[in-house]
Amino acid sequence: MTPTASITLRRAPLGEILTSLPAEPCRLLLHLAHRACPRTGRVWTTPLRAADDLGVPVTLVDRLLASLVSEGHLTVWTRGVGALRCYDLGAFFVRVPEVPENLPVGPDDP
């Protein structure tokens, strides 16, 4: 989402994913992680957009997404067949914690 934002991935779950999945699903999962919101771990996309970004057929991306969802690596929310989908990344993605209200945020805060 934000080009300068950093994301953090959990080492153990990511290692399990990388050793248990074939190359194409891993590539798609990391593609989605790269485009996910650093705060929420969610990415809004369609299989067609992901296929265009990766340079692979949309049918392959659709099949891989369904596989990743069924295996529990992603959670998906959608309103229709051609609608924009929201993919929530699984336990390997570390969401940025909210800053408590009573802590200073900037250097000039008391």
N, C-alpha and C positions, 0 to 999 in steps of 0.2 A: 504494500500500500504506500508507505512512505519510503522513498529510496534511501534516506539516511538512517532510518530506524534499524535497530538491531533486534534480532530475535534470539531466544535461547531454547535449545532443545535438550531434553533429558537424556542423559548418556545411556542408561541401561535400556529404557524402552526403544530408543533409536537404534541401538546395537542389535536388539532383538529383531526389529523390523528389517534392518539391513541384512541380517544373516538368514532370515526366514523367507523373505519375499524375492521374487525374480527381479531382474534389472528394470524392466519397464514400469511395474507398479511403484518401485522405489523412486524412479525418476519423476513420475507423476506426483507422488506424495511430497517430494522435496520441492517440486515446482509449486504446488499449492502452499506449502509452508513458506516459501519465499515471497509469495503474494498475500499472505495472511496478515490481518491486522495484528500488530504486536501486543495490543492490549487484550483483545478478545480471543485470538486464535482462530478467527473465522475468515473465510474467503468467499466472496460472491463471484460466481462464474457460471458458465455453461460448458458442456462438453465440447461444443464447437469452438469456443474461445480457447480452451485448454489445448485442443487438437491443433489449432492454428499456431499457438505459441510453441508447441513442442514439435510441430511438423510431422504429425502422425495422423492416421485416419480417425475420424470422429467415432466410428464404431468401436475401434480399439479403446479409445479414451472412455467411452460410455461403459464398455465391459469392465475396464480396469477400475473405474469409479464404483461400479456396483459391487465388484469384488472387495475393494477396500472398505466399503460400507458394511458389507456382510461379515467381514472379518473383524470389525470393530475398530479399525484404524481411523475412520471418519464417521461423523454423524451428518446427515443431510436433512435440510428443510427445503421444500419446494411447493409451489402452488399449482403446477401443471407440467405437462410433458416438455414444452418448449420454454418454460419460464426460467428466469435466473434462479440459480440454486445457491443456497448457503451451506457451505461445508465447514463443519466445526472439527478442528484437528484433535486428535486423541491425546492420550496421556504423555506423548513424547514432546509436546509443545508446552513451554513454560509461559504462562500469561504474566504480563507485567502487573505487579501488585499496585493497587490504588494507594495514593499517598494519604495517610491519615490527616484529618483536618487540623489537628492540633500541632502538627510538625511544620516548621518553616520549609518553604519550597525554594525560594530564591536567596541569593547572598545578602540582600538588604532586609529580609524578614527578621523580626526580633526573635 
